[in-house]
Amino acid sequence: MEFDEFVAPYRREPGRYPSYPTELEARLVDVRRLAVQWGEILHDALALGQAPPLEQIRAFSLTYTAWANAGFGGVSGFVERWVDSRADSLEESDAAGITEFLDDLALLSSELSFHRLNAHAGTFWASFLCGIPGLAGREIVESTCFHLAREVLTFAEYRNLLIEDDLFFGDEARIGRAMHTGALTEIDAYIALLDLTRRNRRLIVLPGPPQFERWAGSANADFLVIDTERGSIRGVQVKSMVERREVERYDPARITLIDGARDLQNSRAMRTDPRRSDRRVVSWPGMIGAHYLRELKPGPLTDRWIERRSLLLTKYAAVHYAGAVGSQNKSAYAAVRERVIHDLSSRPAS
């Protein structure tokens, strides 16, 4: 679909965010402002064909990357302290309080979801906005995949802590589990989608800013795949497991659905009740990222952005995470690639 037609249902201005206590709201000002700013830039590029000059984009990206690398302007550290304070005040018998705490934590995590994906995407933005596909070369793709995959290990560690405390599979953790699973599935999906750019530099993949995701209704896109040569674009929505009612919810002319269980093969037999020995198949995202790290070979390319000792320690952690589950990355990449390229090249029904 051409840019101006695709952007029609999306609004440039932001919608409403959820409300939090005053101290939290103050910490989220830049989180929200910067996400919306990316959305405004993208909307102008698609609707009007207007983009800031390359030097301005680079300056903004450098400032943004520094902010993201500093724990999203210190928000990550603040949230950790807030979580510790809340957790220390809860009693094990306070089921309602635990549920409320986990739900609040999940919603806060969702505020950072765009930035977690976008923190290393500056070159992809510059490549699209300035019409220079050559910017997004192999080194950029691989370093982005590497940093995304390391996020998987961080999420996995947190998930293990919740499982040890019997706070992940229970009904009281339903919202938190869904948010955590969704975040990991999105990371895996981005790694798979970046195989498009690895194979063809004219195909750029951007995380969807909130105007294109949070407030977009049936046109909700976690990612945007752009063919810079043909001037076409396709939205991608990622679900840990696609149900029939969800298929009917999205605009098929704009959105391609990626199923984490089927397309990314992110499922695993797990003990979900510590009191029982039987296992059931559950959504278990993060395998794409873990296997990417396992299969990444140290060499001149990786030496540019990580020391070999650090890389080997990271690979060891990924091996531990993946366990005995074999890599399905090649087939997952192929499934995503085939679906997205088909939809990207298809013309909408008149």
Contacts in CASP RR format, 6 or more apart in sequence:
PFRMAT RR
TARGET T0000
AUTHOR 0000-0000-0000
METHOD contacts of the structure
MODEL  1
MEFDEFVAPYRREPGRYPSYPTELEARLVDVRRLAVQWGEILHDALALGQ
APPLEQIRAFSLTYTAWANAGFGGVSGFVERWVDSRADSLEESDAAGITE
FLDDLALLSSELSFHRLNAHAGTFWASFLCGIPGLAGREIVESTCFHLAR
EVLTFAEYRNLLIEDDLFFGDEARIGRAMHTGALTEIDAYIALLDLTRRN
RRLIVLPGPPQFERWAGSANADFLVIDTERGSIRGVQVKSMVERREVERY
DPARITLIDGARDLQNSRAMRTDPRRSDRRVVSWPGMIGAHYLRELKPGP
LTDRWIERRSLLLTKYAAVHYAGAVGSQNKSAYAAVRERVIHDLSSRPAS
1 232 0 8 1.000
1 233 0 8 1.000
1 234 0 8 1.000
1 253 0 8 1.000
1 254 0 8 1.000
1 347 0 8 1.000
1 348 0 8 1.000
2 231 0 8 1.000
2 232 0 8 1.000
2 233 0 8 1.000
3 45 0 8 1.000
3 46 0 8 1.000
3 47 0 8 1.000
3 49 0 8 1.000
3 231 0 8 1.000
3 232 0 8 1.000
3 233 0 8 1.000
4 46 0 8 1.000
4 47 0 8 1.000
5 348 0 8 1.000
6 46 0 8 1.000
6 233 0 8 1.000
6 234 0 8 1.000
6 235 0 8 1.000
6 254 0 8 1.000
7 43 0 8 1.000
7 46 0 8 1.000
7 47 0 8 1.000
9 216 0 8 1.000
9 218 0 8 1.000
9 219 0 8 1.000
9 251 0 8 1.000
9 254 0 8 1.000
10 43 0 8 1.000
10 211 0 8 1.000
10 212 0 8 1.000
10 216 0 8 1.000
10 219 0 8 1.000
11 43 0 8 1.000
11 211 0 8 1.000
11 215 0 8 1.000
12 39 0 8 1.000
12 40 0 8 1.000
12 43 0 8 1.000
12 44 0 8 1.000
12 47 0 8 1.000
12 211 0 8 1.000
13 211 0 8 1.000
14 32 0 8 1.000
14 36 0 8 1.000
14 210 0 8 1.000
14 211 0 8 1.000
14 215 0 8 1.000
15 210 0 8 1.000
15 211 0 8 1.000
15 214 0 8 1.000
15 215 0 8 1.000
17 28 0 8 1.000
17 32 0 8 1.000
17 111 0 8 1.000
18 107 0 8 1.000
19 25 0 8 1.000
20 28 0 8 1.000
20 104 0 8 1.000
20 108 0 8 1.000
24 82 0 8 1.000
24 108 0 8 1.000
27 74 0 8 1.000
27 75 0 8 1.000
27 78 0 8 1.000
27 79 0 8 1.000
28 75 0 8 1.000
28 111 0 8 1.000
30 67 0 8 1.000
30 72 0 8 1.000
30 73 0 8 1.000
30 75 0 8 1.000
31 72 0 8 1.000
31 75 0 8 1.000
31 111 0 8 1.000
31 112 0 8 1.000
31 115 0 8 1.000
32 111 0 8 1.000
32 210 0 8 1.000
34 64 0 8 1.000
34 67 0 8 1.000
34 115 0 8 1.000
35 114 0 8 1.000
35 115 0 8 1.000
35 209 0 8 1.000
35 210 0 8 1.000
36 209 0 8 1.000
36 210 0 8 1.000
36 211 0 8 1.000
38 114 0 8 1.000
38 118 0 8 1.000
38 125 0 8 1.000
38 209 0 8 1.000
39 208 0 8 1.000
39 209 0 8 1.000
39 210 0 8 1.000
39 211 0 8 1.000
39 212 0 8 1.000
40 211 0 8 1.000
41 51 0 8 1.000
41 52 0 8 1.000
41 125 0 8 1.000
41 129 0 8 1.000
42 206 0 8 1.000
42 208 0 8 1.000
42 209 0 8 1.000
42 211 0 8 1.000
42 212 0 8 1.000
42 224 0 8 1.000
43 211 0 8 1.000
44 50 0 8 1.000
44 51 0 8 1.000
45 51 0 8 1.000
45 128 0 8 1.000
45 129 0 8 1.000
46 233 0 8 1.000
51 57 0 8 1.000
51 129 0 8 1.000
51 130 0 8 1.000
52 60 0 8 1.000
52 129 0 8 1.000
54 126 0 8 1.000
54 129 0 8 1.000
54 130 0 8 1.000
54 132 0 8 1.000
57 125 0 8 1.000
57 126 0 8 1.000
57 129 0 8 1.000
57 130 0 8 1.000
58 126 0 8 1.000
61 122 0 8 1.000
61 123 0 8 1.000
61 125 0 8 1.000
61 126 0 8 1.000
64 122 0 8 1.000
65 119 0 8 1.000
65 120 0 8 1.000
65 122 0 8 1.000
67 73 0 8 1.000
68 115 0 8 1.000
68 118 0 8 1.000
68 119 0 8 1.000
69 119 0 8 1.000
71 77 0 8 1.000
72 112 0 8 1.000
72 115 0 8 1.000
75 112 0 8 1.000
76 112 0 8 1.000
79 108 0 8 1.000
83 105 0 8 1.000
86 101 0 8 1.000
86 104 0 8 1.000
87 101 0 8 1.000
90 97 0 8 1.000
90 98 0 8 1.000
90 101 0 8 1.000
95 172 0 8 1.000
98 167 0 8 1.000
98 172 0 8 1.000
99 172 0 8 1.000
99 173 0 8 1.000
102 167 0 8 1.000
102 172 0 8 1.000
102 173 0 8 1.000
102 175 0 8 1.000
102 176 0 8 1.000
103 175 0 8 1.000
103 176 0 8 1.000
105 176 0 8 1.000
106 175 0 8 1.000
106 176 0 8 1.000
106 178 0 8 1.000
106 179 0 8 1.000
106 180 0 8 1.000
107 175 0 8 1.000
107 179 0 8 1.000
109 179 0 8 1.000
109 180 0 8 1.000
109 183 0 8 1.000
110 179 0 8 1.000
110 183 0 8 1.000
113 183 0 8 1.000
113 186 0 8 1.000
114 207 0 8 1.000
114 208 0 8 1.000
114 209 0 8 1.000
114 210 0 8 1.000
114 213 0 8 1.000
116 151 0 8 1.000
116 183 0 8 1.000
116 187 0 8 1.000
117 148 0 8 1.000
117 186 0 8 1.000
117 187 0 8 1.000
117 190 0 8 1.000
117 207 0 8 1.000
117 208 0 8 1.000
118 206 0 8 1.000
118 207 0 8 1.000
118 209 0 8 1.000
119 147 0 8 1.000
120 143 0 8 1.000
120 144 0 8 1.000
120 147 0 8 1.000
120 148 0 8 1.000
121 144 0 8 1.000
121 206 0 8 1.000
121 207 0 8 1.000
123 135 0 8 1.000
123 136 0 8 1.000
123 140 0 8 1.000
124 136 0 8 1.000
124 140 0 8 1.000
124 144 0 8 1.000
124 197 0 8 1.000
124 204 0 8 1.000
124 205 0 8 1.000
124 206 0 8 1.000
125 206 0 8 1.000
126 132 0 8 1.000
126 135 0 8 1.000
127 133 0 8 1.000
127 134 0 8 1.000
127 135 0 8 1.000
127 136 0 8 1.000
127 201 0 8 1.000
127 204 0 8 1.000
127 228 0 8 1.000
128 204 0 8 1.000
128 206 0 8 1.000
128 226 0 8 1.000
128 228 0 8 1.000
131 228 0 8 1.000
133 201 0 8 1.000
133 202 0 8 1.000
133 204 0 8 1.000
133 228 0 8 1.000
133 229 0 8 1.000
134 201 0 8 1.000
136 197 0 8 1.000
136 201 0 8 1.000
136 204 0 8 1.000
137 197 0 8 1.000
137 201 0 8 1.000
138 198 0 8 1.000
138 301 0 8 1.000
139 301 0 8 1.000
139 304 0 8 1.000
141 194 0 8 1.000
141 197 0 8 1.000
141 198 0 8 1.000
142 198 0 8 1.000
142 296 0 8 1.000
142 301 0 8 1.000
142 302 0 8 1.000
143 304 0 8 1.000
143 305 0 8 1.000
144 194 0 8 1.000
145 191 0 8 1.000
145 194 0 8 1.000
145 289 0 8 1.000
145 292 0 8 1.000
146 292 0 8 1.000
146 293 0 8 1.000
146 296 0 8 1.000
146 302 0 8 1.000
146 305 0 8 1.000
146 306 0 8 1.000
148 187 0 8 1.000
148 190 0 8 1.000
148 191 0 8 1.000
148 289 0 8 1.000
149 187 0 8 1.000
149 191 0 8 1.000
149 288 0 8 1.000
149 289 0 8 1.000
149 290 0 8 1.000
149 292 0 8 1.000
149 293 0 8 1.000
149 318 0 8 1.000
150 293 0 8 1.000
150 314 0 8 1.000
151 187 0 8 1.000
152 184 0 8 1.000
152 187 0 8 1.000
152 188 0 8 1.000
152 286 0 8 1.000
152 289 0 8 1.000
152 290 0 8 1.000
152 293 0 8 1.000
152 318 0 8 1.000
152 321 0 8 1.000
153 290 0 8 1.000
153 293 0 8 1.000
153 314 0 8 1.000
153 317 0 8 1.000
153 318 0 8 1.000
153 321 0 8 1.000
155 180 0 8 1.000
155 183 0 8 1.000
155 184 0 8 1.000
155 187 0 8 1.000
155 286 0 8 1.000
156 184 0 8 1.000
156 286 0 8 1.000
156 290 0 8 1.000
156 321 0 8 1.000
158 180 0 8 1.000
159 168 0 8 1.000
159 180 0 8 1.000
162 168 0 8 1.000
162 173 0 8 1.000
162 180 0 8 1.000
163 169 0 8 1.000
166 274 0 8 1.000
167 173 0 8 1.000
168 177 0 8 1.000
168 180 0 8 1.000
169 177 0 8 1.000
169 272 0 8 1.000
169 273 0 8 1.000
169 282 0 8 1.000
170 177 0 8 1.000
170 272 0 8 1.000
178 240 0 8 1.000
181 240 0 8 1.000
181 283 0 8 1.000
181 285 0 8 1.000
182 238 0 8 1.000
182 239 0 8 1.000
182 240 0 8 1.000
182 285 0 8 1.000
184 266 0 8 1.000
184 285 0 8 1.000
184 286 0 8 1.000
185 238 0 8 1.000
185 239 0 8 1.000
185 240 0 8 1.000
185 260 0 8 1.000
185 264 0 8 1.000
185 266 0 8 1.000
185 283 0 8 1.000
185 285 0 8 1.000
185 286 0 8 1.000
186 222 0 8 1.000
186 238 0 8 1.000
187 285 0 8 1.000
187 286 0 8 1.000
187 288 0 8 1.000
187 289 0 8 1.000
188 260 0 8 1.000
188 264 0 8 1.000
188 266 0 8 1.000
188 285 0 8 1.000
188 286 0 8 1.000
188 287 0 8 1.000
188 288 0 8 1.000
188 289 0 8 1.000
189 222 0 8 1.000
189 223 0 8 1.000
189 236 0 8 1.000
189 238 0 8 1.000
189 258 0 8 1.000
189 260 0 8 1.000
189 264 0 8 1.000
189 288 0 8 1.000
189 336 0 8 1.000
190 205 0 8 1.000
190 207 0 8 1.000
190 223 0 8 1.000
191 288 0 8 1.000
191 289 0 8 1.000
191 292 0 8 1.000
192 258 0 8 1.000
192 264 0 8 1.000
192 288 0 8 1.000
192 329 0 8 1.000
192 332 0 8 1.000
192 333 0 8 1.000
192 336 0 8 1.000
193 205 0 8 1.000
193 223 0 8 1.000
193 225 0 8 1.000
193 236 0 8 1.000
193 336 0 8 1.000
193 340 0 8 1.000
194 205 0 8 1.000
195 333 0 8 1.000
195 336 0 8 1.000
195 337 0 8 1.000
196 203 0 8 1.000
196 205 0 8 1.000
196 225 0 8 1.000
196 337 0 8 1.000
196 340 0 8 1.000
196 341 0 8 1.000
197 203 0 8 1.000
197 204 0 8 1.000
197 205 0 8 1.000
199 337 0 8 1.000
202 227 0 8 1.000
202 228 0 8 1.000
202 229 0 8 1.000
202 230 0 8 1.000
203 225 0 8 1.000
203 226 0 8 1.000
203 227 0 8 1.000
203 228 0 8 1.000
204 225 0 8 1.000
204 226 0 8 1.000
204 228 0 8 1.000
205 223 0 8 1.000
205 224 0 8 1.000
205 225 0 8 1.000
205 226 0 8 1.000
206 223 0 8 1.000
206 224 0 8 1.000
206 226 0 8 1.000
207 222 0 8 1.000
207 223 0 8 1.000
207 224 0 8 1.000
208 221 0 8 1.000
208 222 0 8 1.000
208 223 0 8 1.000
208 224 0 8 1.000
212 219 0 8 1.000
212 220 0 8 1.000
212 221 0 8 1.000
212 224 0 8 1.000
213 220 0 8 1.000
213 221 0 8 1.000
213 222 0 8 1.000
214 220 0 8 1.000
218 249 0 8 1.000
218 250 0 8 1.000
218 251 0 8 1.000
218 255 0 8 1.000
219 250 0 8 1.000
219 251 0 8 1.000
219 254 0 8 1.000
219 255 0 8 1.000
220 237 0 8 1.000
220 250 0 8 1.000
220 255 0 8 1.000
221 235 0 8 1.000
221 236 0 8 1.000
221 237 0 8 1.000
221 254 0 8 1.000
221 255 0 8 1.000
222 236 0 8 1.000
222 237 0 8 1.000
222 238 0 8 1.000
223 235 0 8 1.000
223 236 0 8 1.000
223 238 0 8 1.000
224 233 0 8 1.000
224 234 0 8 1.000
224 235 0 8 1.000
224 236 0 8 1.000
225 233 0 8 1.000
225 234 0 8 1.000
225 235 0 8 1.000
225 236 0 8 1.000
225 340 0 8 1.000
225 344 0 8 1.000
226 232 0 8 1.000
226 233 0 8 1.000
227 233 0 8 1.000
227 344 0 8 1.000
232 344 0 8 1.000
232 345 0 8 1.000
233 344 0 8 1.000
234 254 0 8 1.000
234 255 0 8 1.000
234 256 0 8 1.000
234 340 0 8 1.000
234 343 0 8 1.000
234 344 0 8 1.000
235 254 0 8 1.000
235 255 0 8 1.000
235 256 0 8 1.000
236 255 0 8 1.000
236 256 0 8 1.000
236 257 0 8 1.000
236 258 0 8 1.000
236 340 0 8 1.000
237 250 0 8 1.000
237 255 0 8 1.000
237 256 0 8 1.000
237 257 0 8 1.000
237 258 0 8 1.000
238 257 0 8 1.000
238 258 0 8 1.000
238 260 0 8 1.000
239 246 0 8 1.000
239 257 0 8 1.000
239 258 0 8 1.000
239 259 0 8 1.000
239 260 0 8 1.000
240 260 0 8 1.000
240 261 0 8 1.000
240 266 0 8 1.000
240 283 0 8 1.000
240 285 0 8 1.000
241 259 0 8 1.000
241 260 0 8 1.000
241 261 0 8 1.000
241 262 0 8 1.000
241 283 0 8 1.000
242 257 0 8 1.000
242 259 0 8 1.000
242 260 0 8 1.000
242 262 0 8 1.000
246 257 0 8 1.000
247 257 0 8 1.000
250 257 0 8 1.000
253 348 0 8 1.000
253 349 0 8 1.000
256 339 0 8 1.000
256 340 0 8 1.000
256 343 0 8 1.000
258 264 0 8 1.000
258 336 0 8 1.000
258 339 0 8 1.000
260 266 0 8 1.000
260 283 0 8 1.000
260 285 0 8 1.000
261 267 0 8 1.000
261 283 0 8 1.000
263 332 0 8 1.000
263 335 0 8 1.000
263 336 0 8 1.000
263 339 0 8 1.000
264 285 0 8 1.000
264 287 0 8 1.000
264 288 0 8 1.000
264 332 0 8 1.000
264 336 0 8 1.000
265 287 0 8 1.000
265 328 0 8 1.000
265 331 0 8 1.000
265 332 0 8 1.000
266 283 0 8 1.000
266 284 0 8 1.000
266 285 0 8 1.000
266 286 0 8 1.000
266 287 0 8 1.000
266 288 0 8 1.000
267 281 0 8 1.000
267 282 0 8 1.000
267 283 0 8 1.000
267 284 0 8 1.000
268 281 0 8 1.000
268 282 0 8 1.000
268 284 0 8 1.000
268 287 0 8 1.000
268 325 0 8 1.000
269 279 0 8 1.000
269 280 0 8 1.000
269 281 0 8 1.000
269 282 0 8 1.000
270 279 0 8 1.000
270 280 0 8 1.000
270 281 0 8 1.000
270 282 0 8 1.000
270 284 0 8 1.000
271 277 0 8 1.000
271 278 0 8 1.000
271 279 0 8 1.000
272 279 0 8 1.000
272 280 0 8 1.000
272 282 0 8 1.000
286 321 0 8 1.000
287 322 0 8 1.000
287 325 0 8 1.000
287 327 0 8 1.000
287 328 0 8 1.000
288 329 0 8 1.000
288 332 0 8 1.000
289 318 0 8 1.000
290 318 0 8 1.000
290 321 0 8 1.000
290 322 0 8 1.000
291 318 0 8 1.000
291 322 0 8 1.000
291 326 0 8 1.000
291 327 0 8 1.000
291 328 0 8 1.000
291 329 0 8 1.000
292 318 0 8 1.000
292 329 0 8 1.000
293 314 0 8 1.000
293 315 0 8 1.000
293 317 0 8 1.000
293 318 0 8 1.000
294 315 0 8 1.000
294 318 0 8 1.000
294 319 0 8 1.000
294 322 0 8 1.000
294 327 0 8 1.000
295 327 0 8 1.000
295 329 0 8 1.000
296 302 0 8 1.000
296 311 0 8 1.000
296 315 0 8 1.000
298 308 0 8 1.000
298 311 0 8 1.000
298 312 0 8 1.000
299 308 0 8 1.000
302 308 0 8 1.000
302 311 0 8 1.000
306 314 0 8 1.000
END
